[in-house]
Amino acid sequence: MGRLTAVSFRSYRGHQIELRDSGRDRCQVIIHPPGGRGAPHELTPAEGGATLAAMVTQAKAMIDAVMGPRPEPMRPHGGFSRRA
């Protein structure tokens, strides 16, 4: 019987994060940049056997380092009034 590999894609700041889990200690995280902005980058698990969640957090940190600081969220303006 062959191995089952679960594959999932998540979008983060314009990048696609591909998650591959084959069970036990076999997992991969691959960062796919937006079209025309470079080749995919594969993260390898740390020597201590990083979890898939830790690898996703590392991938997001790498994307944040490339993209720069996140913009401030827009706040709704209060106190608008219509004059007749």
Backbone as a chain_set.jsonl record, in Angstrom:
{"seq": "MGRLTAVSFRSYRGHQIELRDSGRDRCQVIIHPPGGRGAPHELTPAEGGATLAAMVTQAKAMIDAVMGPRPEPMRPHGGFSRRA", "coords": {"N": [[0.846, -1.183, 0.0], [0.575, 2.201, -0.851], [2.01, 5.322, 0.278], [0.148, 7.929, 1.836], [-0.191, 11.282, 1.066], [-0.929, 14.375, 2.324], [-1.886, 17.42, 0.95], [-1.942, 20.906, 1.087], [-2.869, 24.288, 0.423], [-2.137, 27.595, 1.38], [-2.827, 31.046, 1.444], [-0.795, 33.88, 1.857], [-0.058, 37.135, 2.282], [0.088, 37.579, -0.525], [1.661, 35.487, -1.353], [1.825, 31.934, -1.94], [1.579, 29.308, 0.275], [2.595, 26.117, 0.413], [1.661, 23.167, 1.919], [2.804, 20.049, 2.844], [2.162, 16.904, 4.069], [3.234, 13.829, 5.026], [2.96, 12.116, 7.067], [4.25, 10.812, 10.184], [7.52, 11.922, 10.605], [7.691, 13.294, 8.248], [7.333, 16.037, 6.608], [6.741, 18.948, 4.609], [7.246, 22.351, 3.752], [6.572, 24.665, 1.334], [7.312, 27.681, -0.176], [5.694, 29.65, -2.475], [6.361, 32.296, -4.421], [4.657, 35.324, -5.614], [3.626, 35.43, -9.08], [6.319, 35.518, -11.385], [8.23, 36.475, -9.6], [10.472, 35.095, -8.675], [11.826, 31.828, -7.742], [10.243, 28.907, -6.271], [10.641, 28.264, -2.742], [11.864, 25.871, -0.566], [11.311, 24.823, 2.729], [13.233, 23.227, 5.157], [12.888, 20.812, 7.74], [13.908, 21.487, 11.107], [16.769, 20.159, 12.907], [15.862, 19.001, 15.249], [13.444, 17.988, 14.57], [11.141, 19.675, 13.574], [7.774, 20.785, 13.974], [4.923, 20.816, 11.761], [3.4, 23.113, 12.109], [5.282, 24.855, 13.288], [7.001, 25.142, 11.146], [5.363, 26.468, 9.317], [5.002, 28.894, 10.643], [7.655, 29.799, 10.527], [7.892, 30.084, 7.749], [6.058, 32.171, 7.286], [7.364, 34.208, 8.687], [9.634, 34.483, 7.105], [8.498, 35.436, 4.734], [7.441, 37.863, 5.678], [9.857, 39.161, 6.238], [10.849, 39.598, 3.681], [8.821, 41.102, 2.477], [8.589, 43.337, 4.071], [7.49, 45.575, 6.736], [4.14, 45.085, 7.918], [1.338, 46.924, 6.666], [-0.385, 49.503, 8.494], [-3.559, 48.766, 9.916], [-6.6, 49.923, 8.452], [-8.488, 52.382, 10.021], [-11.834, 52.977, 10.944], [-13.361, 56.078, 10.242], [-14.768, 58.246, 12.546], [-17.602, 60.267, 13.484], [-18.676, 61.461, 11.221], [-20.842, 63.667, 9.624], [-23.753, 64.675, 7.974], [-24.544, 67.605, 6.343], [-27.368, 69.501, 5.786]], "CA": [[0.0, 0.0, 0.0], [1.363, 3.42, -0.966], [1.862, 6.354, 1.313], [-0.8, 9.004, 1.592], [0.373, 12.606, 1.331], [-1.927, 15.443, 2.364], [-1.346, 18.66, 0.411], [-2.837, 22.033, 1.314], [-2.307, 25.588, 0.057], [-2.606, 28.743, 2.147], [-2.381, 32.315, 0.899], [-0.289, 34.798, 2.873], [0.562, 38.335, 1.732], [0.33, 37.421, -1.955], [2.414, 34.257, -1.584], [1.14, 30.679, -1.666], [2.354, 28.411, 1.124], [2.18, 24.739, 0.167], [1.929, 22.292, 3.061], [2.766, 18.624, 2.487], [2.333, 16.068, 5.248], [3.22, 12.408, 4.685], [2.912, 11.354, 8.305], [5.455, 10.689, 11.004], [8.343, 13.133, 10.57], [7.864, 13.695, 6.85], [6.501, 17.164, 6.215], [7.423, 19.971, 3.838], [6.58, 23.632, 3.53], [7.16, 25.284, 0.154], [6.809, 29.039, -0.401], [5.603, 30.013, -3.884], [6.16, 33.747, -4.522], [3.743, 35.743, -6.681], [4.121, 35.185, -10.434], [7.443, 36.285, -11.906], [9.075, 37.052, -8.541], [11.44, 34.141, -8.156], [11.522, 30.407, -7.699], [9.746, 28.431, -4.97], [11.651, 28.007, -1.711], [11.437, 24.79, 0.32], [11.853, 24.844, 4.081], [13.562, 21.904, 5.676], [12.666, 20.778, 9.186], [15.097, 21.622, 11.961], [17.327, 18.874, 13.314], [15.053, 18.461, 16.333], [12.156, 17.525, 14.059], [10.162, 20.749, 13.729], [6.394, 20.463, 13.627], [4.417, 21.513, 10.582], [2.983, 24.447, 12.562], [6.488, 25.665, 13.465], [7.526, 25.445, 9.816], [4.481, 27.484, 8.73], [5.373, 30.146, 11.313], [8.939, 30.195, 9.951], [7.63, 30.536, 6.384], [5.436, 33.493, 7.375], [8.4, 35.156, 9.099], [10.486, 34.718, 5.939], [7.739, 36.299, 3.818], [7.408, 39.195, 6.292], [11.19, 39.764, 6.087], [10.987, 40.025, 2.291], [7.79, 42.086, 2.139], [8.676, 44.512, 4.928], [6.459, 45.634, 7.781], [2.746, 45.099, 7.471], [0.735, 48.256, 6.783], [-1.331, 49.706, 9.6], [-4.943, 48.53, 9.494], [-7.379, 51.153, 8.301], [-9.458, 52.602, 11.092], [-13.0, 53.722, 10.457], [-13.438, 57.461, 10.716], [-16.003, 58.514, 13.264], [-18.046, 61.637, 13.544], [-19.137, 62.039, 9.958], [-22.215, 64.147, 9.696], [-24.2, 65.287, 6.718], [-25.216, 68.89, 6.52], [-28.448, 69.675, 4.807]], "C": [[0.886, 1.238, 0.0], [1.112, 4.38, 0.169], [0.854, 7.408, 0.873], [-0.133, 10.318, 1.967], [-0.752, 13.631, 1.262], [-1.26, 16.736, 1.9], [-2.392, 19.757, 0.592], [-2.123, 23.314, 0.908], [-2.953, 26.664, 0.919], [-2.041, 29.998, 1.493], [-1.933, 33.221, 2.041], [0.47, 35.925, 2.19], [0.958, 38.172, 0.265], [1.119, 36.173, -2.317], [1.505, 33.053, -1.326], [2.071, 29.809, -0.838], [1.768, 27.019, 0.928], [2.604, 23.879, 1.354], [1.777, 20.847, 2.6], [3.056, 17.816, 3.739], [2.166, 14.608, 4.852], [3.192, 11.532, 5.933], [4.276, 11.217, 8.948], [6.251, 11.982, 10.95], [8.579, 13.635, 9.151], [6.878, 14.802, 6.501], [7.375, 18.18, 5.481], [6.566, 21.224, 3.818], [7.316, 24.294, 2.38], [6.495, 26.633, -0.046], [6.849, 29.312, -1.896], [5.363, 31.522, -3.958], [5.166, 34.089, -5.632], [4.418, 35.583, -8.043], [5.257, 36.117, -10.853], [8.372, 36.87, -10.854], [10.005, 36.032, -7.904], [10.922, 32.718, -8.119], [10.956, 30.021, -6.33], [10.9, 28.119, -4.027], [11.106, 26.952, -0.753], [12.109, 24.931, 1.674], [12.133, 23.413, 4.515], [13.355, 21.913, 7.184], [13.985, 20.892, 9.954], [15.555, 20.238, 12.41], [16.5, 18.215, 14.411], [13.702, 17.946, 15.869], [11.069, 18.554, 14.278], [8.769, 20.27, 13.318], [5.987, 21.25, 12.39], [4.005, 22.932, 10.95], [4.191, 25.365, 12.741], [7.075, 26.051, 12.115], [6.677, 26.501, 9.101], [4.796, 28.846, 9.34], [6.687, 30.673, 10.766], [8.754, 30.722, 8.533], [7.012, 31.932, 6.382], [6.455, 34.552, 7.788], [9.331, 35.474, 7.932], [9.788, 35.64, 4.936], [7.681, 37.716, 4.369], [8.752, 39.905, 6.14], [11.388, 40.298, 4.67], [10.041, 41.177, 1.971], [7.885, 43.371, 2.963], [7.544, 44.529, 5.932], [5.058, 45.673, 7.182], [2.184, 46.505, 7.606], [-0.226, 48.313, 7.96], [-2.744, 49.424, 9.098], [-5.699, 49.848, 9.42], [-8.405, 51.23, 9.413], [-10.645, 53.366, 10.533], [-13.001, 55.126, 11.06], [-14.784, 57.675, 11.394], [-16.388, 59.965, 13.147], [-18.442, 62.254, 12.23], [-20.576, 62.509, 10.149], [-22.546, 64.8, 8.353], [-24.909, 66.586, 7.047], [-26.229, 69.061, 5.415], [-28.369, 70.976, 4.116]], "O": [[1.845, 1.315, 0.769], [0.138, 4.265, 0.914], [0.734, 7.727, -0.31], [0.424, 10.451, 3.057], [-1.444, 13.735, 0.25], [-0.195, 17.103, 2.397], [-3.57, 19.565, 0.292], [-0.903, 23.412, 1.035], [-4.161, 26.646, 1.157], [-0.897, 30.003, 1.039], [-2.607, 33.319, 3.066], [1.52, 35.698, 1.588], [2.047, 38.585, -0.136], [1.227, 35.841, -3.497], [0.531, 33.152, -0.579], [3.225, 29.598, -1.212], [0.602, 26.772, 1.235], [3.773, 23.872, 1.739], [0.75, 20.47, 2.035], [4.078, 18.02, 4.394], [1.098, 14.195, 4.4], [3.386, 10.32, 5.842], [5.31, 11.473, 8.331], [5.699, 13.047, 11.227], [9.563, 14.325, 8.89], [5.73, 14.535, 6.144], [8.583, 18.259, 5.702], [5.337, 21.165, 3.86], [8.534, 24.469, 2.431], [5.268, 26.73, -0.083], [7.906, 29.219, -2.52], [4.282, 31.988, -3.598], [4.866, 33.253, -6.485], [5.645, 35.599, -8.137], [5.172, 37.335, -10.698], [9.227, 37.691, -11.186], [10.288, 36.111, -6.708], [9.761, 32.44, -8.419], [11.167, 30.729, -5.346], [11.993, 27.755, -4.461], [10.021, 27.114, -0.196], [13.32, 25.133, 1.761], [11.341, 22.506, 4.256], [13.62, 22.922, 7.837], [15.033, 20.443, 9.49], [14.81, 19.265, 12.303], [16.447, 16.987, 14.487], [12.893, 17.512, 16.689], [10.164, 18.335, 15.084], [8.626, 19.445, 12.415], [6.634, 22.231, 12.024], [4.239, 23.861, 10.176], [4.126, 26.54, 12.378], [7.588, 27.158, 11.952], [7.21, 27.333, 8.366], [4.85, 29.847, 8.624], [6.825, 31.878, 10.559], [9.391, 31.703, 8.152], [7.391, 32.78, 5.574], [6.412, 35.677, 7.29], [9.769, 36.615, 7.786], [10.421, 36.523, 4.357], [7.851, 38.676, 3.617], [8.788, 41.118, 5.935], [12.024, 41.334, 4.48], [10.418, 42.119, 1.274], [7.312, 44.391, 2.579], [6.731, 43.606, 5.977], [4.83, 46.216, 6.101], [2.513, 47.21, 8.559], [-0.803, 47.303, 8.364], [-3.09, 49.8, 7.979], [-5.471, 50.762, 10.212], [-9.101, 50.257, 9.704], [-10.479, 54.293, 9.74], [-12.683, 55.32, 12.233], [-15.823, 57.31, 10.845], [-15.575, 60.8, 12.751], [-18.534, 63.478, 12.134], [-21.401, 61.827, 10.756], [-21.687, 65.397, 7.704], [-25.766, 66.64, 7.928], [-25.952, 68.788, 4.246], [-29.206, 71.273, 3.263]]}, "num_chains": 1, "name": "protein.A"}
